[in-house]
Amino acid sequence: MKQFKNFGFGTQIRKSPFFEATVRWGAQEFSVYNHMYIPRDFGDPVQNFWNLVNDAILCDVAVERQVEIIGPDASKFVQMMTPRDLTNMSVGQCKYILVTNSDGGVLNDPVLLRLGENRYWFSLADSDILLWAQGIAVNSGLNVTILEPDASPLQLQGPKSGEVMNALFGESIMDLKYYWHREVELDGLNLIVSRTGWSSELGYEIFLQDESQGDELWEKIMEVGTSFGLKPGHTSSIRRIEGGMLSYHADADINTNPYELGLDRLVNLEMKEDFIGKAALHRIQKNGVRRKQV
Amino acid sequence: MKQFKNFGFGTQIRKSPFFEATVRWGAQEFSVYNHMYIPRDFGDPVQNFWNLVNDAILCDVAVERQVEIIGPDASKFVQMMTPRDLTNMSVGQCKYILVTNSDGGVLNDPVLLRLGENRYWFSLADSDILLWAQGIAVNSGLNVTILEPDASPLQLQGPKSGEVMNALFGESIMDLKYYWHREVELDGLNLIVSRTGWSSELGYEIFLQDESQGDELWEKIMEVGTSFGLKPGHTSSIRRIEGGMLSYHADADINTNPYELGLDRLVNLEMKEDFIGKAALHRIQKNGVRRKQV
């Protein structure tokens, strides 16, 4: 991998609310994801891996932009966007889903949060699902509003992350089950926390809901976390490959279908509800796939 | 502008067909645009500016991804996507257009090429209009196919660019008018050239249609161009700001409408045809805008 001397920060690419904090805490290399900078190196990726698997790391993943679907037809609209059966999804739950187009091609693999009866967030990989969702809404006849909310997640991941969460939010947070979320407060900051992440380790995501408070939130977490061994870090490519987790664009794109990815479990062709790509995926399943990732 | 030591190239971000050539010719800094790397510095941005305004530069702008709309309803569909009146657009013509959503927000400001009676390319700024277009097609009832073709543009810009084009393609290319395009051949490479660019100088874009030929095309152009003073370069932020040209995300986004940008000339509310955002832009025009870029 060739390394280049300089990486200039332009005005066309957004900075995360945690950008200044990550620079202060040693971020040395950035990439771009969803039109935003993401720190990719705090000096030593291998050390970052060990920090993650032995202790805990705090990662700026504000690049996981949220798309909010809200309105009386939100549930119907969200089901239309994914082959995963959402019939039994409760308020407070998260689900890992695929978003497919009419050809069954994968457009994104977000975590979906159901925040209220008629309110959802897609926590996105690197593609403009805001445009896709607004596009399919145009002639859908469904009553929904689709927007990008002010929401920026951090990932707190690693075996010690539970202890850090306990120290930050109190004992009650230990009840939070895998792939559930809830609203919490931290010294006046209104947050949403979920037990999700991209590490295959115990982990949490903490969604800031006011971008002016990025510095404050980062420092509060690091201050409490340091005694548990918490380090600033970045989502680990080593761990995610080990964990068999998908990286959109690297492992999948619009020309890849769920079966080629071995993600059959995220597709339900038997459910009554229709979704975009259902007919195409039926056809693909019947004919068998030509290639498969292992 | 803080500079960082390293910029790592990850697998999640695509490389241009001209990537290796630009590195060989001195590219030192990259940014990311439409999920691809774009060279942003060949050692001295001010020298690059003078190369552009005095002679000519060759820029890798393969990041300007194309979206192709093809099929019997292509013209109707494309008109639905933009507030600019396309009634009189000829095959062979290019038009600078805006793409708006239902709220009149700007999603992109591409150059549109009409390649055939029923075939168009959107040459895009930095957002996934492929997803937007496929999204609005879902319930449109129109017969179109929407894809990303194998097409990667270079920009040849500057006062000497005409002479270079003449030497490359022969005298006949000098007939090509501003904002028109045509198919040409260069030693067996099938290309589309347009008299467009992002420099306010005389300039051309050269669209490669087979991504395996990037190196070959780059070297052929540089070989012929050197005697005219052609240098490798990058689209100049200095020149584009001087020229008052829009940089999507830096100057406009989904929450900006065309009137706020002073781009009223790209909106035709009087035309018979409907387009997405027409009702909202009517409303905005009637009520007057609250802010305006100057």
Interface residues (C-beta under 8 A of the other chain):
Chain A: M1 K2 Q3 F4 K5 N6 F7 G8 F9 G10 T11 Q12 I13 R14 V23 Q28 E29 F30 S31 V32 Y33 H35 R40 D41 N101 S102 L107 D126 S127 D128 I129 L130 L131 W132 A133 Q134 G135 I136 A137 V138 N139 S140 G141 E148 S237 S247 Y248 H249 A250 I254 I276
Chain B: M1 K2 Q3 F4 K5 N6 F7 G8 F9 G10 T11 Q12 I13 R14 V23 Q28 E29 F30 S31 V32 Y33 H35 R40 D41 N101 S102 L107 D126 S127 D128 I129 L130 L131 W132 A133 Q134 G135 I136 A137 V138 N139 S140 G141 E148 S237 S247 Y248 H249 A250 I254 I276
